[in-house]
């Protein structure tokens, strides 16, 4: 809200004063701090500056490019997770009316592994809990996630869980201050008191060790007969094969993969055994690995063993970041929408949506890079900064004929552009929307399938801003014509009419407009949660058998995970401090275990280049997958300051998007094609030359931060810096 409500403005005079070449040299933080974009801007072919353009001309320019394509599949329509349900529904309707399913979204880069795994395990790619379940659970497991930085609202629920007598198990390579003790700023005790001690046990699992850990926990529950045998018999399929697999578990391999002792794992498993209601939460620390889909299935397996789904205080809880990433998928933003959704869309609007699956994020970058896609339209977000393999992604964008971004503020994707480029300024959700001459509102769906309506109270930053619904509808009219079968103008003028259409098309959304009128909105149906029914092929919850693989890291290398700083939300950087981790005034830092720093012949505070090493495993057809099978692909990110931090030996961590250049485009999760941003093999080389001088000022300074040592475990966030 504070960022969106800034009084800073970016108008034509700003762009006239700053050539695109200069803006491209600025940091992401600087770009974001310049303020709100006030009117449409165009970068014409060969031009050095963006210049103003009116809305009608901008829409006509897009229409000319789209109508000039040889095939609709040469266009890509990307969606950020901030897009409202109404805008998302119209956006996918427009793309499919135009003739393509090329609808990549931010899910492809974060929780796609969750969506794939849960759809196969429980029949629906969504979590099965409410905040009430988290608050009343006997045990909450927080795996591959740092709520203190990424999901602060969740900390309030964890605090209530503790106050209700629940226990919390933290599974994370880094010991994070926010999971040690929480000081709730909304309560007097949180401001002046000691706060709430959260994690009862912290397991410092090695990066990529979660699959082995959950297999081991499952094996112990099986061995101890801590099972809900009635649930297993009535509601699951594949238990015997799964049990046979766990009985042959290689404990030596488990210890190598996890970096944990059997005693540590047994202590955690005993917490599961002692709980009659367990919620397991996870985020991108689980989903961005080669074996991520299998790991999420392993989490589901453990839940099935104890019947921890479809009962109060229990369930599966993938925690998504963006405000509407789940809602966008529900509304049809998916390159692989099922036939029943497309059938309903066709019946409602009289269109013939294409049936061939479209391009996800990685495939879209590949298509742009090869010249197979020529127009990119981004509905919100910062695609270039969010995507992996930054150099390849930038090459792909520069190969496009037209790049279009619907945005509120300046970001990296505006300065890495196609032959021509447009920036279309949108209303923020915090601003009053009077499209069609009436006060409009929009709806969103959170990680727990709850849908609610909202409308902005603030005056728009500029009279030239349009809502996302208006932009999509107006673009559709410009491209498809006013006589198109879809009544774009009436849908634009009254969002309630969009909600009536959603009710007739989207499963579970009957009487959508009426339900969102209820105080607090409503919760979408979820068969596993609501009735313990599972819409899988076997109509049961599916136990999965996955091989226990141990990621090999060569001597002298570290396994790096990318993560956010405290003052960051996705690719938006609000500040240059990370008070939870003791970093001030910069972002180019790499967190390394003190013993690894010594073993590598380095010292805390040194500047190093991060060089990733990825072994190509079969030709994916993606740029960067160069060479034959077995070839080593390298990427380099220069000038990171070494910071000592408590985590398992052999592991490291650094912020994205600065580290996105290290992730080859073809390095993706099996089954979901999600980039493997949490398991990057790197070597550290001393920085020297121009890059070291150029980036040194971005590497910040390190302040005493409490690296997880016993005497630092309860240091409060405000004391860290």
N, C-alpha and C positions, 0 to 999 in steps of 0.2 A: 504493500500500500504506500509506504513512504517513497519507494523508488518511483512508483507510477505517479504519485502526487507531487513530484519535484516541480519547482518553479522554473527550472532551467529549460530552455527551448532551443531546438535546432531548426532554423528556418533557411531560406535560400541564401541569406547572407553568410551563414556558416559554411555551406557547401562551396560558395564562391570563394571564400577565403582559404579553403583547405582542399588542395588537389587530392585525387584519389590515391596517388602514390604516397603522399604524406600520411594520409589516414591509415594506409596499409602498414605503416611502420609503427603506429601507435599500439599500446597494449590494449588488451580486452577491457581491462578496468577503466582506462582512460576513455575508450569509446563509449562505454556504458554510462559514464559520469557526465556526458555532455548535455543530456537532457532529452526531452520529448521531441520527436519529429512532428512538424506542424503541418506539412502539406506534401502531396505526392512529388517525388523526385525521379528524374530519368538520367541515366548515363548513356548517351548515344554512342554508336560505334566510333571508336577512335578518339572520343572526347577525353579530356583530362579531369573534368569536374562534373559532379551531378548538377543538374539545373531543374528548376520547377517545371511541372507539367500539370495540366488540369485533369480532373478525374475522367472526363469523357475521352480525352486523347489517350490517357494511360490505358484505359480499358480497350479502346480500339487497337492500340498497339499490341496488346496481348492477344486479342482476337485475330489480328492479322497473322501473327506468328503461329498460333494454334491451327488456324484454318489452312495455313501453308504447309503443314507437316504432311509427309507421305503416309503416315499412319498415326492414329491416336496414341499408340503405344510409344511414340517418340516424345510424349509429354509425361512428366512426373509431377504428382501432386502430393507434397509432403505436409504432414500435420504435426504440430507441437501439442503436447499434452495440456496446454492452457486453453485450447479452443473449446468453447461451450458445446453442449449437446446439440443445440439448435444449429449452430454454424457447422459443426462436424457433419450432421445429418445432411445438410444442404451441400456441403463440399463433396461428400462421397456420391451424392445424387448427381451433382454436376459432372464429376469425373466419369461416372458410368454412363451418363447421358451422352457425354462426349465420345465415349467408346473405349475406355481403358480401366483396368483394375490396378494401375500403378499408383498405389496409395500407401507408400511407406510412412511410418510414423516413429516417434521417439521410443515406443515400446520395442521396436526392432533392436534398439541399442541398449536396453536395460532389462526389462522383465519378460522378454519374449520366451526365454527358457522356462519361466514360470508358467506362462500361458500354455505352452506346448505340453509340459510335464503334467500339469493339473488336468488339462483336457483329457489326457490319456489315463490318468490315475483315478480321477473322481468324476469325469464327464463334463466339467465346466472349468474354464481357465481363470477362475477368480477365487479369492480367499473365502473362508467359510465362517468368519467371526464378526462380531461387533465390538465396539469399544467397551461395551458392558461386559463382554466375555473376557477381555483383557483385564478389566478391573476386578473381576470376581474369580479368575483362575487361581488354582492352587499352585500352579507353576507356569511361568512365562519364560520361554526360551527365546533369546534374542541372538540370532546367528547372522554373521556377515552383514552387520548393520550397526550404525552408530547414531542412535536417536538424538544424542546431544547436539550433533551438528546437522543431521539430515532430516530428522522427523521430530522436532521439538514438541509438537502437540502430543505425540505418543508418550513423552516423558510424564505428562500429567496422568495418563492412564496407568503407567507403571507405578507412579507414586501411590495412586489409589489401591492398586493391587497389593503393594507392600502394607499399606495401612489396614487392608482387609485380611492380613495374615498370609498373603501369598508369598512365594519365593521366586527369585529371578536367577536364571542361568545365562551368563553372557559367554558367547562363543565368538571370538574375534582375535585375529593375530595381534592387534594393538590393544593395549589396556587404555581405554578411553576415559577421560575424566568425567564425562557426562554420564557414563554408566556406573561410576563409582559412587558418586553422590550428586543428587539433584537439588538445586535451590530454585524453587518455583517462584518466578518473579511476580506471579499474580496473587501471592499470599504474603502477608506480613512476615510469617515465619521463614519464608523463602528468601526474604530480603535481609533480615537481621539475624535469623537463626542459623542453625547448623545444617539445615536441609534434610533430605531423606537419603539414607544409605540405600542404594539400589541393589546391585548385584550381590547375591549370596555366594556365588562361585563364578570365577572367571576362568575359562579355558583358553589359554593362548595357543590356539590351533595354528599349525603351519598353513600358509596360503595353499589353497587347493586340497587341503586335508579333510574337508567337511564330509565328502562322500564316505571316506573310510571311517570317520568318527561316527556317523549315524548308522553305518553298518555294524560297528562295534557295539553301540548302544542297543541296537535291535538284537544282536546276538546275546547280549547279557540279559535283556528282558526275556528272551526266549529260554535261556538257560535257567533263569530264576523262576520261570513260569508266571511272570507278572503280566499276564495276558487277559484280555477281555474275549474269552473264547466264544461267548454267545455272539458278540458283534462279528468276530471273524467268520463264524459259521453262517450267519444269516446275511451278511452284507459284503463279503469279500470273495475274490477269486484269486487263485494262485498262491495260497499260503504255503502249501507243502513244498512247492518248488523253491519258494523264498526261504523257508526254514532250512531246507537241505543245503542251500547255498551258504547260509550263515553258520551252520554247524561245521562247515569246512573253512571258516574264516582264518586267514593267515594273520595272527596277531603281530608277528614281527613286521609284516608289511603295514599293518595299521599304525604301529608305532613310528615307522619311518615316514609314513604319509602325514601323520598328524603332528609329530614332534612331541607327543604326550606319552606319559607312562600309562600302563594299564591301571594303576591305582587312581590316577586322575580321571580316567574314563569311567572307572567303576563308581567313583564318587558322583559323577554327573548322572550316570545311569540310575544310581540309587535315588536321585531326585525325581527322575521319571517314575520309578517304581513306587515311590511314596506318594505320588500325586494321583488323584482320581479325576482331575480335570486340568489338562495341559494345553496351552496355546503355544504354538511354535511360529515365531516371526522370522522373516528373512528379507534381505534386499540384495543389492547388486554384488555384495561380497560372496554371494552364492551363485548368482545367475550369469556372471561374466567369466566363465571358464569353459574349456573345451568339453568337460564332462558335466556341465551345469544342469542339463535336462535330467541326467541320471541322478544327480545330487538332490534335486527337488523331489524326484520320485522316491528317493531314500528317506527324505523327511516325511513324505506321505506314508511310506511303509511303517515307520515308527508310530505315527499317529494311529494307523489301522490296528496295530498290535494291541493298543490299549483302548480302542474305541473312542479316540479323542477327536471325533467329528460328529456333528449333529446332536450335541448336548451342551447345556449351559457351561460357560467357563472353559470351553475347549474348542480346538479347531486349528486350521491352517491359515496363516496370516502373512501373505506377501505384502510388504509395505511399499507402496508406490510413491513416487516423489511429486510429480506434477499434479496440479489440482484437478485435472480431468483426463488424465491419460487412460484411465479405465473407462470412463464415459465415452471417450472418442471411439474406442474399440467396440463398445456396445452399440454405438450409432452406425457402425459399418465401416469405420476407417480401418481397413484391413485389406491387404493385397490378396488374401485367400478366403474371402467371405464364402460361407457355405451356400449351396444351391437354394436352401429354403429361404434364406434372407433375400437372395436375388429374385427368387420367385415372387416373394411378397412385394418387393420394390417394383417389379414389372406389373403386377396386378394393380397396385395402388396408383401408379403414374402413367401406365401405358407405354413405358420405354422397353427397350430390349437390351438389358445390361450384358456386357461381355461375360463369358464364362471362364475364359482362360485366366489362370492366376497371373497376377501382376508382379511388380518388382518390390522387394523389400529394400531397406536402406543400403545394405552392402551391394545388392544387385543393381540398385539405381546408380550408385557411384560408378560401378563398373560400366554400365551402359553409357553414362555421360562420358566417361574416359575413352571409350571406344568409338564415340560418335554415333551410337545407336539410339541415344536419347538427346534431344536438342533444346527442350524447354523445361525449366524447373520452376515450379511455383511453390513457395513455402508459406503455409498458413501459420504464422507465429514461429517462435524458436530461433535457433542460431545453428543451422545445420552444419556449416563448415567447422565451427568450433566443437560441436558435439560428436561429429563423426570420427572414426579411427583413421589412421594413416594420413595425417594432415597434408603432407606434400602431394600424395596421390589424389586426395579429395580436392585440393585446390587446383590441381591440373585438370581434373574432371570438370569443375565449375567453369574454368576459363575456356574449356572447349565447347561450352554450351552456346547456343545462339541467343538465348534470352534467359535471364534469371530474374525472378520476381519474389519479393519478400513483403508479406503483410506484417508490419512491425509497429511497436510503440517507441522503441529507442534504437540507437545506432549499435550495430554489433559487427563481428568479424565477417559474417556472410554478406554484408553490404559492400565490403571493400575487396572481396575476392569474388569476381563477377564474370558473367558471360560476355559475349561480344556486345550485347546491350543489356541494360539492367534497369529495374524499376524498384522503388521503395514506396509502398502504399501504407500510409499511416492509419492505424486503427485506434478506435476507442479502447481504453483499458476497461477491465471489468469493474473497476472502482468508479467509473464515470457514468454520468446519467446518459441513457440511450433514448433519444426521442425520434428514432427512425419511424417513418410513416406518420409523424405528427402525434405520436402517443408515447407514453412512458412504457418502454419495453423492459422485459426481464429475461434472463436466461437460466438454464439449469445445468448442473454438473452432477457427476457420480463419483463418490470417493472410493478408497480402497476396500471398503466394506459394503459395497453395493447400495449405499444410501444415496438417494437422489434428493436434491433440494434446489430451490429457486433462489436467485439473487439478482439484485439490481444495484447499480452504482449510485452513490449520493453526491459525487463531486461534479463540478462543472468541467466539461471537456477542456483539454489542454489547448485546443485550437478549434475554430469553427469548420476547418477543412477535414476533420477526422470523420471517418465512417465506421460503423460497426462491422464486425466480421460477417454477420448475416447479410448486411447491405452489400459488402464487397463481393461476396460469393454470388448473391442473386444478380447483382448488376453485371458481373463478369459472365454469368450464364446467359443473360439477355444479349450481351454484346457478341458472344460466340455462337449461341444456338438460335438467336432471333426471338422476337416478341411473339411469334406464332408457335413457338415450341409447345409441346404437349404439357409440360410442367408449368404451372402458373407462378413463375418466379416472382413477378411483381407483387402479387397478393401475399405470397409467403414472406417476402421482404417486409411488407407493411404491417404484418400482424404475426408476431412470433407464436401466438396461441394456435394459429392455423398450422404452423410447423409441428407443434406438439400433438395436434390431432392426427397428423400424418404419421408421426412417430408411433402413436398408439396402435395404428393399424399395420405397421410394418415390423417393428422391433419386438422380438419375443419378450414377454414379461412386462410390456409397457402398456397394457390395456388401460384405458381411462387415464392416460398419462397427464393430460392437462388438469384434470380434476384432482388427481392425487398430489400434484405438486402445489396445489392450493392449500393443502392441509398444513398446519403448523409443523415445521420440521421436515416436511416432505414425506417420502416413503422409501421403503427398502425393496429392491428388486428381488424376485424369487430366486432361490438357490436350493435346488432339490437335496443335495447332500446335507446342507445345514438344516433345512426346514423339515424334511421327512425321512432323512437317511435313505434316500433313493439316489441312484447313481446312473446318469444317462450315458454309460459307456456301452461298448459293444456287448459285454456280458451282463449289463444292467447291474453291476456290482462294482465296488471299489476294487481297483486292480493292483495287487502286489506286483512289484517289478523286480526282476533279477538283473543286476548290473555288475560288470566286472570291477574289482577293486584295482584301480590303476594308480601307481605312484609316479607323480611327475618328476622326471629326472632333471636335476639342475647341475651342470658341469662344475667342476672345481673352479674357484675363483669368480663364480657368478652368483648373483642374487635373484630371487624371485620377487618381482615388483608388482604391487597393486596400485592402481590409480584411485584417488579419492578426492573428496571435497575439503576445502578449508572451512573454518567456522563461519567466516563472512562470505558465504557463497551459496547459491541455489542453482543447481544444475550448472549451466555455463555462465550464469549471471554472477559477477563478482561485486559484492557490496563494499568490501574493504580489503586491506592488505595485511590484516592481522589475523592470527589464529590463536586466540587466547587460551583455548583448551590444550593446545599442543606447544605453546611457548614460542611462537614465531611472530615476529613483529616487522612490519614494513616491507614485506616481499613474499613471493610465492614460489620462486625457483629453489625449493629445498627438497632434499631426499632424506627420509628417516631411515636410519640403519642401526642395527644392534651395536652397542659399543665394542663388543668383542670382534664383530665382523669388520668394524672400522680399523681396528688394530691389525687384524689378519690380512687385510687388503693393503696394508702399508699406508693408510691414510690417517688423517686427524680430523676431529670434529671442527667444522668451519671451513674445511677445504672446499674449493670449487672443482666439480667433476662433471664430465660429460656422461650422460646415460646412453649406452649403446645396447639396443635390444638385439637378441639373437633368436630367430624363429626357424625351426626346421620344417620345411615344406613337406606336407603329407598328401600328395596327390594333387593333380592340376584342378584347381577350382575355377579357372578361367578369369580370376580377378587380377587386376593390375597388382604388381608386387609379389605375385606368386611365381616369380621368375625362376627359371631353371627346372631341372628334373626333380623327381621325387627324392627327398633327402637333402636337397640343397638348403643351405643356411641363408636366410634373408636377414639383413641387418638394417636397422634404423638408428638415427642419432638425434638426441636432444641435448643441446649444449648448456653448460654453466649452471649446475645445481649445487647449492651449498649443503654439505653433509651435516646432518643433525642426529645426535645420538638419541635413541628412543627405545623403550622397552617393547620388544616383540621377539618372536622366535628367531634363533640363529638362521641365517640364510635368507631371511625375508627383508623386504624394503617397501617403502611407500612414498608416493609423491603425488602432487595435485594434478588434476586435469583441468582445463584442456592442454596445459603445458606439456603433458606427457602423451597426449594422443598421437603425436608423430611416431611413437615407438611401436604402435600396434599395427602390424601388416593387415591390409584389408582382407586377406584370405584367411587370417587366423580367427576362426569363429567356432562357436559351440556346435557340437554335433546335434542335429535335429532342429535347432532354432536359428542358426546363422547369426547369433548374437556375438559381437566382437568380444574377444577374450581380454578385456581390459584389466582383469584382476589376477592374471597369471602371465607376466611378461618376464622372460629370462633376460637379465641385463648384466653387462659388465660396466664397471666404473673406471673411467680414464681421467687423469688430471686435465683440467681445462687450460687452454693456452691460446694465445693469438687474439684475433679480432672478436671471436664469439665470447671469450672470457671477459674481455673489456666491455663488450656491448651489453651483456646480460648481468654483470656483477651487481649493478644497482637494483636489479629485480630479485636478488637472492636474499634480501632482507637481513635481519639480525636475529640471533637466537638468544632468548632470555631463559633464566632457570625455569624449567617447565615440569619437573616431576616426571621422570621417564618410567613411572611404574614402580620405582624402588619402594621398599616397604615404608620408609620414612616420608614418602611423597604421596602415598595412595589417597589420602583424604585432602589434598590441597584443593582449595576451591577455585573455580574458573577465574574469578577476579584476581586471585593471587598468582596465577600462572604467569602473568606478564607484569 
